[in-house]
Amino acid sequence: MSETKPLPESVLISESRLQDRIRELGAQIFTDYENQELVLLGVLRGSVLFFADLARAIFRAQLADQGREVALRFEFVQLVSYHDNTKPSAVQLIHGGSDYLKQRHVLVVEDIVDTGQTLKFLHEHLQTLDPKTVKVCTLLDRPFQRQVSVAIDYTGFEIPDAFVVGYGLDHAQRYRNLPYIAVLEST
């Protein structure tokens, strides 16, 4: 049995702030893709909670504006870059999209963009699948870690240079279920 670790105490972004911002992002994405089909491409595993809430926020925006719609489809890709560490390493593709993305608008849904290496790797992979467009929506942007330039079209929050967990983000597969974003002071 593993040792029990205390919950992180430094809440960086509260649950209510997360949900308010996700509603705003959903409304903006709904407006931008009005009357089109959009594939939400979730980057597993960290984006799962954000992905689900964002999809519902897009739908709620549609309910509020009857007569217009965004036909949502879901796809997932699994990449690994942290390997149970707090510093990223080489990006590995575990599961990666399909020809289903061919000539479709794709919105990559990421939990966090820091070095940009994962997003660059994913963008290059997606181009081989011939999408119509590829845009990026990230819950968190940590530009202080950026090593390569990447385009981010929708950003939830810009955060400081700290290792964060919660709301899908983990450290060694722990803390994903926290309903807020917290700073992990020690590992």
C-alpha positions in Angstrom: 0.0 0.0 0.0 1.3 3.4 -0.9 1.9 6.2 1.6 -0.9 8.8 1.9 0.1 12.3 0.8 -1.7 15.4 1.9 -3.7 17.5 -0.5 -2.0 20.5 -2.0 -2.9 23.6 0.1 -2.1 26.4 -2.3 -5.2 26.8 -4.5 -4.2 28.7 -7.6 -7.5 28.7 -9.5 -10.8 28.0 -7.6 -13.5 25.7 -8.9 -15.9 28.6 -9.5 -13.3 30.6 -11.5 -12.5 27.5 -13.6 -16.2 27.0 -14.4 -16.8 30.7 -15.2 -13.9 30.8 -17.6 -14.9 27.5 -19.3 -18.4 28.9 -19.9 -16.8 31.9 -21.5 -14.6 29.7 -23.7 -17.5 27.5 -24.7 -19.5 30.6 -25.8 -16.6 31.9 -27.8 -16.0 28.6 -29.5 -19.7 28.2 -30.2 -19.7 31.7 -31.9 -16.5 30.9 -33.9 -17.7 27.6 -35.2 -21.4 28.5 -35.7 -23.3 26.2 -38.1 -20.2 24.0 -38.6 -19.0 20.6 -37.6 -16.2 20.6 -35.1 -14.1 17.7 -33.8 -12.9 18.2 -30.2 -9.6 16.4 -29.9 -8.9 15.7 -26.2 -5.3 15.1 -25.2 -5.4 12.3 -22.7 -5.3 12.1 -19.8 -5.0 15.5 -18.3 -7.6 17.2 -20.4 -10.5 14.9 -19.6 -12.3 17.1 -17.0 -11.7 20.2 -19.0 -12.8 18.5 -22.2 -16.1 17.3 -20.7 -16.9 20.7 -19.2 -15.9 22.5 -22.4 -18.1 20.3 -24.5 -21.1 21.0 -22.2 -20.3 24.7 -22.2 -20.5 24.7 -26.0 -23.8 22.9 -25.9 -25.2 25.3 -23.3 -24.2 28.2 -25.6 -26.1 26.5 -28.3 -29.2 26.1 -26.1 -29.1 29.8 -25.4 -29.1 30.7 -29.1 -31.5 28.4 -30.8 -31.4 28.3 -34.5 -27.6 28.0 -34.6 -25.6 25.0 -33.8 -22.1 23.5 -33.7 -22.1 19.8 -34.5 -19.6 18.4 -32.0 -17.7 15.2 -32.5 -15.2 13.7 -30.1 -11.8 12.2 -30.7 -8.8 11.6 -28.4 -5.1 11.3 -28.6 -2.8 10.1 -25.8 0.7 11.5 -25.5 3.2 11.2 -22.6 5.9 13.7 -21.8 6.3 13.9 -18.0 6.8 10.2 -17.2 6.0 10.7 -13.4 8.4 13.7 -13.1 7.9 17.4 -12.7 10.1 18.2 -15.7 9.0 17.2 -19.2 11.1 14.8 -21.3 10.7 13.3 -24.8 7.1 13.2 -26.1 5.7 9.8 -27.0 2.5 9.1 -29.0 0.5 6.3 -27.4 -2.8 6.7 -29.3 -3.2 9.2 -32.0 -6.3 10.3 -33.8 -7.4 8.7 -37.0 -8.3 9.4 -40.6 -11.6 10.5 -39.1 -10.1 13.9 -38.9 -9.6 14.3 -42.6 -11.0 17.6 -43.9 -12.6 18.4 -40.6 -12.2 21.4 -38.3 -10.2 20.1 -35.3 -9.9 21.9 -31.9 -7.2 20.4 -29.8 -8.2 20.5 -26.1 -5.2 20.6 -23.8 -4.8 20.8 -20.1 -1.6 22.8 -20.1 0.9 24.2 -22.6 4.3 24.8 -21.1 7.4 23.9 -23.2 5.3 23.7 -26.4 7.1 20.5 -27.4 4.0 18.3 -26.9 1.8 20.7 -28.9 4.4 21.0 -31.7 4.7 17.2 -31.9 0.9 16.8 -32.0 0.4 19.5 -34.6 3.0 17.8 -36.9 1.2 14.4 -36.3 -2.2 15.9 -37.1 -1.0 17.4 -40.4 -0.4 13.9 -41.7 -4.2 13.3 -41.1 -5.2 16.1 -43.4 -7.6 18.2 -41.3 -9.3 21.2 -42.7 -8.1 23.4 -39.8 -6.4 22.8 -36.5 -6.8 25.2 -33.5 -5.8 24.9 -29.9 -7.8 25.4 -26.7 -5.8 25.1 -23.5 -7.0 25.4 -19.9 -3.6 26.6 -18.7 -0.7 28.4 -20.4 2.7 28.5 -18.7 4.7 30.6 -21.2 7.7 30.8 -18.9 8.6 27.2 -19.8 8.2 27.7 -23.6 11.0 26.2 -25.7 9.2 26.3 -29.1 6.7 28.7 -30.5 3.2 27.4 -30.7 -0.1 29.0 -31.6 -2.8 28.9 -28.9 -6.2 30.1 -30.0 -8.2 29.9 -26.8 -6.6 30.1 -23.3 -8.3 29.6 -20.0 -5.6 31.0 -17.7 -2.0 32.0 -17.9 -0.2 30.7 -14.8 3.2 31.3 -13.1 6.1 29.0 -13.3 5.0 26.5 -10.8 4.1 22.8 -11.0 0.3 22.5 -10.7 -2.1 19.7 -10.1 -5.9 19.2 -10.0 -8.8 19.3 -12.5 -7.2 16.6 -14.5 -3.5 17.5 -14.0 -1.5 15.1 -12.0 1.8 14.2 -10.4 2.5 10.5 -10.8 -1.2 9.9 -11.5 -2.3 11.6 -8.2 -4.5 14.7 -7.6 -6.4 14.5 -11.0 -9.7 14.5 -9.2 -9.3 17.9 -7.4 -12.0 20.3 -8.5 -9.5 23.2 -8.6 -6.0 23.9 -9.7 -3.4 23.9 -6.9 0.4 24.4 -6.7 2.3 21.3 -5.7 5.0 22.8 -3.4 7.0 19.6 -2.9 7.2 16.3 -4.7 
